[in-house]
Structures are given as C-alpha cells and as structure tokens.
Amino acid sequence: MLNTEVEKALNAQINAEFWSAYLYLSMSMHFANKGFSGIANWFQIQFKEEQDHATILMNYVNARDGKVTLAPIAEVDTEWCCPLEAFKATLAHEQKVTALINNLNAIAVEEKDYATQNMLQWFINEQVEEEETARGYIDALDKIGDNGYGLYMFDKELAARTYNTPSPLAAKA
C-alpha cells in the first residue's frame, strides 16, 4: 500500500507527464505547420512517450492500491521562432522533469518506500537520456546556424525516428 505522501507525489508527477505530453504535441503541431515534418515527427514521438510515462505511473499507483487523481493540465506555449529555440525549451523542460523525478525519489527514500524507489530508477535513467538527446540537438543546431541545407538534413534525420514502447510498458504487455 502506498504512503499518502508518496501517492500525492506520484499523482503530481502523473500530471507533469501529461503536461509534458501536451507541450510536445504543441511543438509537433507548430513544426508541422511550418513545414518541418521531421522535427514534427520527433516531437510527436516525444508526445507519445510522455503519455506512456504517465501510464506507467498510473499503473504503478493502481498496482500499489493507491488512487490516481487526475488534475487539469496547465496551458502550454504554442509558438517557437525556430527549431533551436524549441530544443532549448525542451532541454530546460527535461531538466525540470529531472528535478521533479529526483524530488519524488527523495520522498520515497524519506518514506522508506523501497518499491517506489526501485520503480523510479527507470525514470531517473530515462531523464539522463532525455537531457543528453536535447543537448545533442542543440549542439547540432548551433553548428547548422542559418544553413538551409543543414536544417533540411537535420529535419530529414528526425523524420527517421520511430516509436518504441518504454520498457516498463513492454514488460506489462
């Protein structure tokens, strides 16, 4: 059974994951509208991943006899001047999510909830990957600058990304 504080923190993280999904959907639609189908594809997959992250957490709360409490999702931005600005926003957002996950883990440690600590290790590792990916795209876009062909090739590279179900969901299937 989940401790009240852990359950409350998990529900807050579920909301944060849905907000993240909504942000990435907004980014996807923005870049689709601007003719960057590859970048739109990358953000569309991010949208799906964040939904799955929320699902993993909801399934975990239910498995531990907790209660999932969904809250309203706050408004997200809808405009970015360029791909570089969007990926800088992505990195800043993922750093915020990392802090939220770390705080959630600290609550689990404080409450001696070893099962939750164990489950959160996947999310902690996932956040390292998310931040590294965003930094890599920022570095690439910094190098590309205003080079139209470079941006075209970057967009084509991101178009090749495919969706992979996160490990904890694959294990449940």
Secondary structure, 3 states (H helix, E strand, C coil): CCCHHHHHHHHHHHHHHHHHHHHHHHHHHHHHHCCCHHHHHHHHHHHHHHHHHHHHHHHHHHHCCCCCCCCCCCCCCCCCCCHHHHHHHHHHHHHHHHHHHHHHHHHHHHCCCHHHHHHHHHHHHHHHHHHHHHHHHHHHHHHHCCCHHHHHHHHHHHHCCCCCCCHHHHHHC
